[in-house]
Amino acid sequence: MPTDQALAMARELGIDLVEISPTERPPVCRLMDYGKYKYETKKKQKQRQSHEVSLKELRLRPKTDVHDKLIKMKQAQGFLEHGSKVQFTMLFRGRERFHQEMGLETFRSICQELAQTAKVERPPKMEGRRMTMVLSPVKH
């Protein structure tokens, strides 16, 4: 269709004549509301970028049983695959504070188990009565 005829049709309908692929012979054009098209593409871009990295916390104790640790690690695995960071917190009470090596050993085993999907962002560190460690997802 000639360009003049297409422009007249677009004016008649009150919409825009947009050139889709200018390198083709003849060039390909489309009748559309260009403002609405730009608005929708911006909206789609915002939806794609909206995933913000969140920090999920999992709490443990030095005497937490093996099966319970496995459940916590499975939860952490899911959070990491989803793209969230995971903070492990070990709470010490009473005399447990004098056995920090138990907490370090637990955190070391967690790091080894999750080595495929996570890297240590903040190594285990004692803060008062709690020991914390942060793992972040590995980008493939």
MODELLER restraints for C-alpha pairs under 7 A, 6 or more apart:
rsr = mdl.restraints
at = mdl.atoms
rsr.add(forms.Gaussian(group=physical.xy_distance, feature=features.Distance(at['CA:7:A'], at['CA:17:A']), mean=6.42, stdev=0.5))
rsr.add(forms.Gaussian(group=physical.xy_distance, feature=features.Distance(at['CA:10:A'], at['CA:16:A']), mean=5.72, stdev=0.5))
rsr.add(forms.Gaussian(group=physical.xy_distance, feature=features.Distance(at['CA:10:A'], at['CA:17:A']), mean=6.02, stdev=0.5))
rsr.add(forms.Gaussian(group=physical.xy_distance, feature=features.Distance(at['CA:10:A'], at['CA:31:A']), mean=6.41, stdev=0.5))
rsr.add(forms.Gaussian(group=physical.xy_distance, feature=features.Distance(at['CA:15:A'], at['CA:31:A']), mean=6.65, stdev=0.5))
rsr.add(forms.Gaussian(group=physical.xy_distance, feature=features.Distance(at['CA:15:A'], at['CA:32:A']), mean=5.72, stdev=0.5))
rsr.add(forms.Gaussian(group=physical.xy_distance, feature=features.Distance(at['CA:15:A'], at['CA:33:A']), mean=5.12, stdev=0.5))
rsr.add(forms.Gaussian(group=physical.xy_distance, feature=features.Distance(at['CA:16:A'], at['CA:31:A']), mean=5.70, stdev=0.5))
rsr.add(forms.Gaussian(group=physical.xy_distance, feature=features.Distance(at['CA:16:A'], at['CA:32:A']), mean=5.36, stdev=0.5))
rsr.add(forms.Gaussian(group=physical.xy_distance, feature=features.Distance(at['CA:16:A'], at['CA:33:A']), mean=5.56, stdev=0.5))
rsr.add(forms.Gaussian(group=physical.xy_distance, feature=features.Distance(at['CA:16:A'], at['CA:34:A']), mean=6.19, stdev=0.5))
rsr.add(forms.Gaussian(group=physical.xy_distance, feature=features.Distance(at['CA:17:A'], at['CA:29:A']), mean=6.57, stdev=0.5))
rsr.add(forms.Gaussian(group=physical.xy_distance, feature=features.Distance(at['CA:17:A'], at['CA:30:A']), mean=5.73, stdev=0.5))
rsr.add(forms.Gaussian(group=physical.xy_distance, feature=features.Distance(at['CA:17:A'], at['CA:31:A']), mean=4.72, stdev=0.5))
rsr.add(forms.Gaussian(group=physical.xy_distance, feature=features.Distance(at['CA:17:A'], at['CA:32:A']), mean=6.47, stdev=0.5))
rsr.add(forms.Gaussian(group=physical.xy_distance, feature=features.Distance(at['CA:18:A'], at['CA:29:A']), mean=5.40, stdev=0.5))
rsr.add(forms.Gaussian(group=physical.xy_distance, feature=features.Distance(at['CA:18:A'], at['CA:30:A']), mean=5.19, stdev=0.5))
rsr.add(forms.Gaussian(group=physical.xy_distance, feature=features.Distance(at['CA:18:A'], at['CA:31:A']), mean=6.22, stdev=0.5))
rsr.add(forms.Gaussian(group=physical.xy_distance, feature=features.Distance(at['CA:18:A'], at['CA:32:A']), mean=6.91, stdev=0.5))
rsr.add(forms.Gaussian(group=physical.xy_distance, feature=features.Distance(at['CA:19:A'], at['CA:28:A']), mean=6.04, stdev=0.5))
rsr.add(forms.Gaussian(group=physical.xy_distance, feature=features.Distance(at['CA:19:A'], at['CA:29:A']), mean=4.20, stdev=0.5))
rsr.add(forms.Gaussian(group=physical.xy_distance, feature=features.Distance(at['CA:19:A'], at['CA:30:A']), mean=6.38, stdev=0.5))
rsr.add(forms.Gaussian(group=physical.xy_distance, feature=features.Distance(at['CA:20:A'], at['CA:28:A']), mean=5.52, stdev=0.5))
rsr.add(forms.Gaussian(group=physical.xy_distance, feature=features.Distance(at['CA:20:A'], at['CA:29:A']), mean=5.16, stdev=0.5))
rsr.add(forms.Gaussian(group=physical.xy_distance, feature=features.Distance(at['CA:20:A'], at['CA:30:A']), mean=6.65, stdev=0.5))
rsr.add(forms.Gaussian(group=physical.xy_distance, feature=features.Distance(at['CA:21:A'], at['CA:27:A']), mean=6.01, stdev=0.5))
rsr.add(forms.Gaussian(group=physical.xy_distance, feature=features.Distance(at['CA:21:A'], at['CA:28:A']), mean=5.32, stdev=0.5))
rsr.add(forms.Gaussian(group=physical.xy_distance, feature=features.Distance(at['CA:22:A'], at['CA:28:A']), mean=6.53, stdev=0.5))
rsr.add(forms.Gaussian(group=physical.xy_distance, feature=features.Distance(at['CA:53:A'], at['CA:83:A']), mean=6.51, stdev=0.5))
rsr.add(forms.Gaussian(group=physical.xy_distance, feature=features.Distance(at['CA:53:A'], at['CA:84:A']), mean=5.23, stdev=0.5))
rsr.add(forms.Gaussian(group=physical.xy_distance, feature=features.Distance(at['CA:53:A'], at['CA:85:A']), mean=6.84, stdev=0.5))
rsr.add(forms.Gaussian(group=physical.xy_distance, feature=features.Distance(at['CA:54:A'], at['CA:84:A']), mean=5.07, stdev=0.5))
rsr.add(forms.Gaussian(group=physical.xy_distance, feature=features.Distance(at['CA:54:A'], at['CA:85:A']), mean=6.10, stdev=0.5))
rsr.add(forms.Gaussian(group=physical.xy_distance, feature=features.Distance(at['CA:55:A'], at['CA:84:A']), mean=5.91, stdev=0.5))
rsr.add(forms.Gaussian(group=physical.xy_distance, feature=features.Distance(at['CA:55:A'], at['CA:85:A']), mean=4.75, stdev=0.5))
rsr.add(forms.Gaussian(group=physical.xy_distance, feature=features.Distance(at['CA:55:A'], at['CA:86:A']), mean=5.59, stdev=0.5))
rsr.add(forms.Gaussian(group=physical.xy_distance, feature=features.Distance(at['CA:55:A'], at['CA:87:A']), mean=6.73, stdev=0.5))
rsr.add(forms.Gaussian(group=physical.xy_distance, feature=features.Distance(at['CA:56:A'], at['CA:84:A']), mean=6.82, stdev=0.5))
rsr.add(forms.Gaussian(group=physical.xy_distance, feature=features.Distance(at['CA:56:A'], at['CA:85:A']), mean=6.12, stdev=0.5))
rsr.add(forms.Gaussian(group=physical.xy_distance, feature=features.Distance(at['CA:56:A'], at['CA:86:A']), mean=4.76, stdev=0.5))
rsr.add(forms.Gaussian(group=physical.xy_distance, feature=features.Distance(at['CA:56:A'], at['CA:87:A']), mean=5.97, stdev=0.5))
rsr.add(forms.Gaussian(group=physical.xy_distance, feature=features.Distance(at['CA:57:A'], at['CA:86:A']), mean=5.75, stdev=0.5))
rsr.add(forms.Gaussian(group=physical.xy_distance, feature=features.Distance(at['CA:57:A'], at['CA:87:A']), mean=4.63, stdev=0.5))
rsr.add(forms.Gaussian(group=physical.xy_distance, feature=features.Distance(at['CA:57:A'], at['CA:88:A']), mean=5.87, stdev=0.5))
rsr.add(forms.Gaussian(group=physical.xy_distance, feature=features.Distance(at['CA:58:A'], at['CA:72:A']), mean=6.91, stdev=0.5))
rsr.add(forms.Gaussian(group=physical.xy_distance, feature=features.Distance(at['CA:58:A'], at['CA:87:A']), mean=6.18, stdev=0.5))
rsr.add(forms.Gaussian(group=physical.xy_distance, feature=features.Distance(at['CA:58:A'], at['CA:88:A']), mean=4.95, stdev=0.5))
rsr.add(forms.Gaussian(group=physical.xy_distance, feature=features.Distance(at['CA:58:A'], at['CA:89:A']), mean=6.15, stdev=0.5))
rsr.add(forms.Gaussian(group=physical.xy_distance, feature=features.Distance(at['CA:59:A'], at['CA:88:A']), mean=5.89, stdev=0.5))
rsr.add(forms.Gaussian(group=physical.xy_distance, feature=features.Distance(at['CA:59:A'], at['CA:89:A']), mean=4.71, stdev=0.5))
rsr.add(forms.Gaussian(group=physical.xy_distance, feature=features.Distance(at['CA:59:A'], at['CA:90:A']), mean=5.88, stdev=0.5))
rsr.add(forms.Gaussian(group=physical.xy_distance, feature=features.Distance(at['CA:60:A'], at['CA:89:A']), mean=6.03, stdev=0.5))
rsr.add(forms.Gaussian(group=physical.xy_distance, feature=features.Distance(at['CA:60:A'], at['CA:90:A']), mean=4.72, stdev=0.5))
rsr.add(forms.Gaussian(group=physical.xy_distance, feature=features.Distance(at['CA:60:A'], at['CA:91:A']), mean=6.35, stdev=0.5))
rsr.add(forms.Gaussian(group=physical.xy_distance, feature=features.Distance(at['CA:61:A'], at['CA:90:A']), mean=5.20, stdev=0.5))
rsr.add(forms.Gaussian(group=physical.xy_distance, feature=features.Distance(at['CA:61:A'], at['CA:91:A']), mean=5.24, stdev=0.5))
rsr.add(forms.Gaussian(group=physical.xy_distance, feature=features.Distance(at['CA:61:A'], at['CA:92:A']), mean=6.53, stdev=0.5))
rsr.add(forms.Gaussian(group=physical.xy_distance, feature=features.Distance(at['CA:62:A'], at['CA:90:A']), mean=6.81, stdev=0.5))
rsr.add(forms.Gaussian(group=physical.xy_distance, feature=features.Distance(at['CA:62:A'], at['CA:92:A']), mean=6.94, stdev=0.5))
rsr.add(forms.Gaussian(group=physical.xy_distance, feature=features.Distance(at['CA:62:A'], at['CA:102:A']), mean=6.11, stdev=0.5))
rsr.add(forms.Gaussian(group=physical.xy_distance, feature=features.Distance(at['CA:62:A'], at['CA:103:A']), mean=5.65, stdev=0.5))
rsr.add(forms.Gaussian(group=physical.xy_distance, feature=features.Distance(at['CA:76:A'], at['CA:86:A']), mean=6.40, stdev=0.5))
rsr.add(forms.Gaussian(group=physical.xy_distance, feature=features.Distance(at['CA:80:A'], at['CA:86:A']), mean=7.00, stdev=0.5))
rsr.add(forms.Gaussian(group=physical.xy_distance, feature=features.Distance(at['CA:80:A'], at['CA:117:A']), mean=6.83, stdev=0.5))
rsr.add(forms.Gaussian(group=physical.xy_distance, feature=features.Distance(at['CA:80:A'], at['CA:118:A']), mean=6.93, stdev=0.5))
rsr.add(forms.Gaussian(group=physical.xy_distance, feature=features.Distance(at['CA:80:A'], at['CA:136:A']), mean=6.88, stdev=0.5))
rsr.add(forms.Gaussian(group=physical.xy_distance, feature=features.Distance(at['CA:80:A'], at['CA:137:A']), mean=5.10, stdev=0.5))
rsr.add(forms.Gaussian(group=physical.xy_distance, feature=features.Distance(at['CA:81:A'], at['CA:137:A']), mean=6.98, stdev=0.5))
rsr.add(forms.Gaussian(group=physical.xy_distance, feature=features.Distance(at['CA:83:A'], at['CA:137:A']), mean=6.10, stdev=0.5))
rsr.add(forms.Gaussian(group=physical.xy_distance, feature=features.Distance(at['CA:84:A'], at['CA:137:A']), mean=6.94, stdev=0.5))
rsr.add(forms.Gaussian(group=physical.xy_distance, feature=features.Distance(at['CA:85:A'], at['CA:135:A']), mean=5.81, stdev=0.5))
rsr.add(forms.Gaussian(group=physical.xy_distance, feature=features.Distance(at['CA:85:A'], at['CA:136:A']), mean=4.55, stdev=0.5))
rsr.add(forms.Gaussian(group=physical.xy_distance, feature=features.Distance(at['CA:85:A'], at['CA:137:A']), mean=6.44, stdev=0.5))
rsr.add(forms.Gaussian(group=physical.xy_distance, feature=features.Distance(at['CA:86:A'], at['CA:134:A']), mean=5.69, stdev=0.5))
rsr.add(forms.Gaussian(group=physical.xy_distance, feature=features.Distance(at['CA:86:A'], at['CA:135:A']), mean=5.23, stdev=0.5))
rsr.add(forms.Gaussian(group=physical.xy_distance, feature=features.Distance(at['CA:86:A'], at['CA:136:A']), mean=6.43, stdev=0.5))
rsr.add(forms.Gaussian(group=physical.xy_distance, feature=features.Distance(at['CA:87:A'], at['CA:132:A']), mean=6.76, stdev=0.5))
rsr.add(forms.Gaussian(group=physical.xy_distance, feature=features.Distance(at['CA:87:A'], at['CA:133:A']), mean=5.63, stdev=0.5))
rsr.add(forms.Gaussian(group=physical.xy_distance, feature=features.Distance(at['CA:87:A'], at['CA:134:A']), mean=4.30, stdev=0.5))
rsr.add(forms.Gaussian(group=physical.xy_distance, feature=features.Distance(at['CA:87:A'], at['CA:135:A']), mean=6.31, stdev=0.5))
rsr.add(forms.Gaussian(group=physical.xy_distance, feature=features.Distance(at['CA:88:A'], at['CA:132:A']), mean=5.63, stdev=0.5))
rsr.add(forms.Gaussian(group=physical.xy_distance, feature=features.Distance(at['CA:88:A'], at['CA:133:A']), mean=5.26, stdev=0.5))
rsr.add(forms.Gaussian(group=physical.xy_distance, feature=features.Distance(at['CA:88:A'], at['CA:134:A']), mean=6.28, stdev=0.5))
rsr.add(forms.Gaussian(group=physical.xy_distance, feature=features.Distance(at['CA:89:A'], at['CA:130:A']), mean=6.53, stdev=0.5))
rsr.add(forms.Gaussian(group=physical.xy_distance, feature=features.Distance(at['CA:89:A'], at['CA:131:A']), mean=5.70, stdev=0.5))
rsr.add(forms.Gaussian(group=physical.xy_distance, feature=features.Distance(at['CA:89:A'], at['CA:132:A']), mean=4.55, stdev=0.5))
rsr.add(forms.Gaussian(group=physical.xy_distance, feature=features.Distance(at['CA:89:A'], at['CA:133:A']), mean=6.70, stdev=0.5))
rsr.add(forms.Gaussian(group=physical.xy_distance, feature=features.Distance(at['CA:90:A'], at['CA:103:A']), mean=6.70, stdev=0.5))
rsr.add(forms.Gaussian(group=physical.xy_distance, feature=features.Distance(at['CA:90:A'], at['CA:130:A']), mean=5.49, stdev=0.5))
rsr.add(forms.Gaussian(group=physical.xy_distance, feature=features.Distance(at['CA:90:A'], at['CA:131:A']), mean=5.03, stdev=0.5))
rsr.add(forms.Gaussian(group=physical.xy_distance, feature=features.Distance(at['CA:90:A'], at['CA:132:A']), mean=6.35, stdev=0.5))
rsr.add(forms.Gaussian(group=physical.xy_distance, feature=features.Distance(at['CA:91:A'], at['CA:129:A']), mean=6.24, stdev=0.5))
rsr.add(forms.Gaussian(group=physical.xy_distance, feature=features.Distance(at['CA:91:A'], at['CA:130:A']), mean=4.64, stdev=0.5))
rsr.add(forms.Gaussian(group=physical.xy_distance, feature=features.Distance(at['CA:91:A'], at['CA:131:A']), mean=6.67, stdev=0.5))
rsr.add(forms.Gaussian(group=physical.xy_distance, feature=features.Distance(at['CA:92:A'], at['CA:129:A']), mean=5.34, stdev=0.5))
rsr.add(forms.Gaussian(group=physical.xy_distance, feature=features.Distance(at['CA:92:A'], at['CA:130:A']), mean=5.87, stdev=0.5))
rsr.add(forms.Gaussian(group=physical.xy_distance, feature=features.Distance(at['CA:97:A'], at['CA:129:A']), mean=6.83, stdev=0.5))
rsr.add(forms.Gaussian(group=physical.xy_distance, feature=features.Distance(at['CA:104:A'], at['CA:124:A']), mean=6.98, stdev=0.5))
rsr.add(forms.Gaussian(group=physical.xy_distance, feature=features.Distance(at['CA:117:A'], at['CA:137:A']), mean=5.84, stdev=0.5))
rsr.add(forms.Gaussian(group=physical.xy_distance, feature=features.Distance(at['CA:117:A'], at['CA:138:A']), mean=5.47, stdev=0.5))
rsr.add(forms.Gaussian(group=physical.xy_distance, feature=features.Distance(at['CA:118:A'], at['CA:135:A']), mean=5.95, stdev=0.5))
rsr.add(forms.Gaussian(group=physical.xy_distance, feature=features.Distance(at['CA:118:A'], at['CA:136:A']), mean=5.45, stdev=0.5))
rsr.add(forms.Gaussian(group=physical.xy_distance, feature=features.Distance(at['CA:118:A'], at['CA:137:A']), mean=4.50, stdev=0.5))
rsr.add(forms.Gaussian(group=physical.xy_distance, feature=features.Distance(at['CA:118:A'], at['CA:138:A']), mean=5.06, stdev=0.5))
rsr.add(forms.Gaussian(group=physical.xy_distance, feature=features.Distance(at['CA:119:A'], at['CA:135:A']), mean=5.59, stdev=0.5))
rsr.add(forms.Gaussian(group=physical.xy_distance, feature=features.Distance(at['CA:119:A'], at['CA:136:A']), mean=5.58, stdev=0.5))
rsr.add(forms.Gaussian(group=physical.xy_distance, feature=features.Distance(at['CA:119:A'], at['CA:137:A']), mean=6.41, stdev=0.5))
rsr.add(forms.Gaussian(group=physical.xy_distance, feature=features.Distance(at['CA:119:A'], at['CA:138:A']), mean=6.18, stdev=0.5))
rsr.add(forms.Gaussian(group=physical.xy_distance, feature=features.Distance(at['CA:120:A'], at['CA:134:A']), mean=6.21, stdev=0.5))
rsr.add(forms.Gaussian(group=physical.xy_distance, feature=features.Distance(at['CA:120:A'], at['CA:135:A']), mean=4.60, stdev=0.5))
rsr.add(forms.Gaussian(group=physical.xy_distance, feature=features.Distance(at['CA:120:A'], at['CA:136:A']), mean=6.43, stdev=0.5))
rsr.add(forms.Gaussian(group=physical.xy_distance, feature=features.Distance(at['CA:121:A'], at['CA:134:A']), mean=5.47, stdev=0.5))
rsr.add(forms.Gaussian(group=physical.xy_distance, feature=features.Distance(at['CA:121:A'], at['CA:135:A']), mean=5.24, stdev=0.5))
rsr.add(forms.Gaussian(group=physical.xy_distance, feature=features.Distance(at['CA:121:A'], at['CA:136:A']), mean=5.96, stdev=0.5))
rsr.add(forms.Gaussian(group=physical.xy_distance, feature=features.Distance(at['CA:122:A'], at['CA:133:A']), mean=5.54, stdev=0.5))
rsr.add(forms.Gaussian(group=physical.xy_distance, feature=features.Distance(at['CA:122:A'], at['CA:134:A']), mean=4.93, stdev=0.5))
rsr.add(forms.Gaussian(group=physical.xy_distance, feature=features.Distance(at['CA:122:A'], at['CA:135:A']), mean=6.93, stdev=0.5))
rsr.add(forms.Gaussian(group=physical.xy_distance, feature=features.Distance(at['CA:123:A'], at['CA:133:A']), mean=5.23, stdev=0.5))
rsr.add(forms.Gaussian(group=physical.xy_distance, feature=features.Distance(at['CA:123:A'], at['CA:134:A']), mean=6.77, stdev=0.5))
rsr.add(forms.Gaussian(group=physical.xy_distance, feature=features.Distance(at['CA:124:A'], at['CA:131:A']), mean=6.32, stdev=0.5))
rsr.add(forms.Gaussian(group=physical.xy_distance, feature=features.Distance(at['CA:124:A'], at['CA:132:A']), mean=5.37, stdev=0.5))
rsr.add(forms.Gaussian(group=physical.xy_distance, feature=features.Distance(at['CA:124:A'], at['CA:133:A']), mean=4.44, stdev=0.5))
rsr.add(forms.Gaussian(group=physical.xy_distance, feature=features.Distance(at['CA:125:A'], at['CA:131:A']), mean=5.36, stdev=0.5))
rsr.add(forms.Gaussian(group=physical.xy_distance, feature=features.Distance(at['CA:125:A'], at['CA:132:A']), mean=5.55, stdev=0.5))
rsr.add(forms.Gaussian(group=physical.xy_distance, feature=features.Distance(at['CA:125:A'], at['CA:133:A']), mean=6.66, stdev=0.5))
rsr.add(forms.Gaussian(group=physical.xy_distance, feature=features.Distance(at['CA:126:A'], at['CA:132:A']), mean=6.62, stdev=0.5))
